[in-house]
Amino acid sequence: MTAAFHGHFTALFMEIPEARELTQRIKTELRENLRLAEQMGAQIATMYGDDIPGQITEYVKTSLVSKIVLGSPTYKKRGLAKSNVKNKLTILPPNIEIYIIPYT
């Protein structure tokens, strides 16, 4: 998508308090995902807090983002299911495109 739209690629990492409870396997997967994003040319940005949609919205507004690509598990994840990130991001300005990519 970055090449198609001649844009910049930023991987936004959300550091949330619940991250302390993640298993070592999940932490390793996160590090590998961030490393892959860097290898693909992404700039890595980190936001801190427990309001994931609010933090994403703040980043979008201050960084002039025009498109967001979110991964969405096909199963219910404990932390993300209750916050319903996708629905809360509808408060973004209408010129922000959101793409939801399902994964297992």
C-alpha positions in Angstrom: 0.0 0.0 0.0 2.8 2.4 0.8 4.3 2.0 -2.7 0.9 2.2 -4.4 0.0 5.5 -2.6 3.6 6.9 -2.6 3.4 7.3 1.1 5.3 6.7 4.3 5.0 3.5 6.4 4.8 3.8 10.1 4.3 0.9 12.5 2.6 2.2 15.6 3.4 0.1 18.7 1.1 0.6 21.6 2.8 0.0 25.0 -0.1 -0.7 27.4 0.0 -1.6 31.1 -1.4 -5.1 30.4 1.8 -5.8 28.3 3.5 -7.0 31.6 1.1 -10.0 31.5 2.0 -11.1 28.0 3.7 -14.5 27.6 7.3 -14.6 26.5 6.1 -16.2 23.2 3.8 -13.2 22.5 6.6 -10.7 23.4 8.9 -12.5 21.0 6.3 -12.3 18.2 5.8 -8.6 18.8 9.6 -8.0 18.5 9.7 -10.1 15.3 6.8 -8.1 13.9 8.5 -4.8 14.6 11.8 -6.1 13.1 9.9 -7.1 10.0 8.2 -3.8 9.7 11.6 -2.1 9.9 13.0 -4.4 7.3 10.1 -3.4 5.1 11.0 0.3 5.5 8.7 1.3 8.3 9.4 4.0 10.9 8.6 2.6 14.3 6.6 4.9 16.6 5.6 4.0 20.2 2.7 5.4 22.2 2.1 4.7 25.9 -1.2 4.4 27.7 -4.3 2.3 28.2 -6.7 4.1 25.8 -5.7 2.4 22.5 -8.2 4.2 20.2 -7.4 7.5 21.9 -3.7 7.1 21.4 -4.1 6.0 17.8 -6.3 9.1 17.2 -3.8 11.3 18.8 -1.0 9.9 16.7 -3.1 10.2 13.5 -3.9 13.9 14.2 -0.3 14.9 15.0 1.3 12.9 12.3 -0.9 13.8 9.3 -1.8 10.1 8.7 -4.3 9.5 5.9 -4.7 5.7 6.1 -4.7 3.2 8.9 -4.2 -0.6 8.5 -5.2 -2.6 11.5 -4.9 -6.3 12.1 -8.0 -7.9 13.6 -7.9 -11.4 15.1 -10.6 -13.7 13.9 -11.0 -14.8 17.5 -11.7 -12.7 20.6 -8.6 -11.4 22.3 -9.0 -10.5 26.0 -7.7 -6.9 26.0 -8.8 -5.8 22.5 -12.3 -7.3 22.6 -13.5 -5.2 25.5 -12.1 -2.0 24.1 -13.5 -2.5 20.6 -10.7 -0.5 19.0 -12.2 -0.7 15.5 -15.5 0.9 16.5 -14.0 3.6 18.6 -11.8 4.7 15.7 -14.9 5.9 13.9 -14.3 9.3 15.7 -11.5 10.0 13.3 -12.0 12.6 10.6 -13.8 11.3 7.5 -10.7 11.8 5.3 -8.9 8.9 7.2 -9.3 5.6 5.5 -9.2 2.5 7.8 -8.4 -1.0 6.4 -9.1 -4.0 8.7 -7.0 -7.1 7.9 -8.2 -10.3 9.6 -5.7 -12.8 11.0 -5.7 -15.9 13.1 
